[in-house]
Amino acid sequence: MAQVVVNVMYNAPVDPQAFEDYYAATHMPIAGMIPMVDKIVLLKGMEGPDGSAPAYYRMAQIYFADATTMATAMATAEAQAATSDIVNFATGGASVFIAEVV
């Protein structure tokens, strides 16, 4: 079975510093409690070569061994707490894209 990645893409927040403070101090400790995670990669958007704004402000990639593991993990109270917490800081909104590593 292929490794599965849950990608959470955050749009630009109303207050970037408030986002960063909450994300580091509150959200990531909650997200770090999700069981069965192989690794979490955090990305922060940069300007394009032409100076254009990034498509997303931030992205979190949460890796799982396979789709079954991801489904089991995402059904836990810890994952539900992390998912529910997104509205507390993602003032620009967020999208989720689940992908298979190929």
C-alpha positions in Angstrom: 0.0 0.0 0.0 1.2 3.5 -0.8 2.0 6.2 1.8 -0.8 8.8 2.2 -0.4 12.5 2.9 -3.0 14.8 4.3 -2.1 18.3 3.0 -3.7 21.2 4.8 -3.4 24.4 2.8 -3.9 27.7 4.6 -4.9 30.9 2.8 -3.4 34.2 3.9 -4.7 35.1 7.3 -6.1 38.5 8.4 -3.3 38.8 11.0 -0.2 36.8 10.0 1.6 37.3 13.4 -1.5 36.1 15.3 -1.7 33.1 13.0 2.0 32.2 13.6 1.7 32.7 17.4 -1.4 30.4 17.7 -0.1 27.9 15.1 3.2 27.4 17.0 2.0 27.6 20.6 -1.4 26.0 20.4 -2.3 24.2 17.1 0.9 22.3 16.5 1.0 20.8 20.0 -2.6 19.6 19.4 -1.8 18.3 15.9 1.3 16.6 17.2 -0.9 14.3 19.3 -2.5 12.7 16.3 -1.5 9.0 16.5 0.1 6.9 13.8 1.7 9.8 12.0 4.9 9.0 10.3 6.0 12.7 10.0 4.7 16.2 9.7 6.3 18.7 7.3 5.5 22.4 7.7 5.8 24.8 4.8 5.5 28.5 4.5 4.8 30.1 1.1 7.3 32.4 -0.6 6.9 34.9 -3.4 7.3 33.6 -6.9 10.3 34.5 -9.0 8.1 37.3 -10.5 7.2 38.7 -7.1 3.7 37.2 -7.1 2.1 36.1 -3.9 2.2 32.4 -3.0 -0.9 30.4 -3.7 -1.1 29.5 0.0 0.3 31.2 3.1 1.2 27.9 4.8 0.8 24.2 4.2 1.1 21.2 6.6 1.8 17.8 5.2 0.8 14.9 7.5 2.2 11.5 6.4 0.7 8.1 7.2 1.8 4.6 6.3 -1.3 4.0 4.1 -4.9 4.9 3.6 -6.2 2.5 6.3 -3.8 4.0 8.9 -4.8 7.5 7.9 -8.5 6.8 8.2 -8.0 5.2 11.6 -5.9 8.0 12.8 -8.2 10.7 11.5 -11.1 9.1 13.4 -9.4 9.6 16.8 -10.3 12.3 19.3 -6.8 13.8 18.9 -7.3 14.2 15.1 -10.8 15.6 15.6 -9.4 18.1 18.1 -6.8 19.3 15.6 -9.3 19.5 12.8 -11.8 21.4 15.0 -9.0 23.9 16.1 -8.4 25.2 12.5 -11.3 27.7 12.8 -9.6 29.3 15.8 -6.7 30.7 13.8 -7.1 30.1 10.0 -8.9 33.4 9.3 -8.2 33.2 5.6 -9.7 29.7 5.4 -8.1 26.3 4.7 -8.4 23.5 2.3 -7.5 19.8 2.6 -6.0 17.6 -0.2 -5.4 14.0 0.5 -2.8 12.4 -1.8 -1.0 9.1 -2.3 2.8 9.2 -2.6 3.7 7.7 -6.0 
